[in-house]
Amino acid sequence: MEVFYKSTRDSGVCVRASEAILKGLSEDGGLFVPDHIPALDVSLGELAGMDYRQVAYEVMKLYLTDFTEEELKTCIGRAYDSKFDAPEIAPMREASGAWYLELFHGPTIAFKDMALSILPHLMITAARKNRIKNEIVILTATSGDTGKAALAGFAGVEGTKIIVFYPKNGVSPIQEKQMVTQKGDNTLVVGIHGNFDDAQSGVKKIFSDRKLAEEMDRRGFQFSSANSINIGRLVPQICYYVYAYTRLLAQGRIKEGEKIHVVVPTGNFGNILAAYYAKNMGLPLDRLICASNENKVLYDFFRTGTYDRNREFVLTSSPSMDILISSNLERLIYRIAGENADRTRELMAALGGQGRYEIDPGMRESLQDFYGNYASETETAAEIRRLYETCGYVIDTHTAVASAVYRKYLAETQDTTKAVIASTASPFKFTRSVMNAIDGGYDAMEDFALADELSKLAKVRVPNAVEEIRTAPVVHDKQCEADKMEDTVREFLGI
């Protein structure tokens, strides 16, 4: 059955997958969601015998129904190739009673590669299918990882330009250097004076400006997004949860149909939402454990039913989770509201106006799949150290938040159900925080020297993503105020 895509804020919107990918965001400001969540049509046993590319096809074909088999397999083949440094694409590592799903073996050593390696291919294919003549302008905000992964995917891609906004003082030194050294005449990286929420709100405002969209169209441009608000980002993320489950099945760690928990370090809510979609497709997942850092807006939401961004914004050692407006939560709100676009629009208007909203008891009852908790900075560092000292496994700060929250869940529940923890970034992306957590005393050491020290300690070679930026020149040094983002876009496009 073909899957169409509706807007979370307008029940009258209905488009095909390729159109949703090209648009990124609905014109009414809503996010595209499937009109139904398809069920897996291949048995888990059969999937257990497939490699990552094959599993990805079996999942994505159910959502991207206006792509032909040849188109989809071509996109998958081009995405998941030798740019990943592990043949499994997403290997699993058992450590301290849990399985860590390593999603950081792509070209930018973060989980965003899992979706952003394929999004450019999906988008260019979608443009051909819809006879798009305009140049596609990818406009995205990043809290650290999406930016570089999107830049790496779209740099040099004919018929596209990409503009990335990031909080100037809100990412790690390695993350920033990855972005500002990006080559490609079609790329622009801009540090804004503000936080990630300011960048994300600015991008959404530009997307929803219809007058600007009309002017862009006259000049031969149209916007799309590489953020997880794009359904072309979300669908590929579903694949690795199916893959993780079937690896455990293939290894005899679980029996077919046995439920497992999934633990996800969560900021913009896209990664854990993908797990929720996988569960609703029939994947035997039990609890979806949502791990927050000290910006614990999601923890408070699951605990109280009130989403409130009116709080201090905390800069932490896990910057990709330093988010107070979790955009993808809107897709979950839409679903638990009974797919009521009017109700969703009201709640999002309240968030935009008063900065908060409260869901009703019936909606709260629909959140039983989720467990939320958070880890402090002290707890995050302690978990990195604990895992290294007990089994020699080194994890990054974001993964440590998830791992620490999982230990809290175990302490609360004594639930021995097997668990997969999404390991979302390489420790080499956050060397200073990781090394100080393990041993301390590295404040004076330069970041790349720290990478060498971490390599010795973890007995893992320094990834190519770090090596290639050691001496790379800075290409992008542009900065702007958060309220000048549109002016920056216009300047880059010459409009």
Helices and strands as residue ranges (DSSP letters): E 5-7, E 10-15, H 17-23, E 32-34, H 44-48, H 52-63, H 69-79, E 92-95, E 98-102, H 113-116, H 119-129, E 135-141, H 145-154, E 160-167, H 173-180, E 187-193, H 196-207, H 210-218, E 221-224, H 231-250, E 260-265, H 270-280, E 285-292, H 297-304, E 306-308, G 319-321, H 329-336, H 341-353, E 356-358, H 361-365, E 370-374, H 377-391, H 397-413, E 419-423, G 427-430, H 431-438, H 447-458, H 464-467, E 478-481, G 482-484, H 485-493
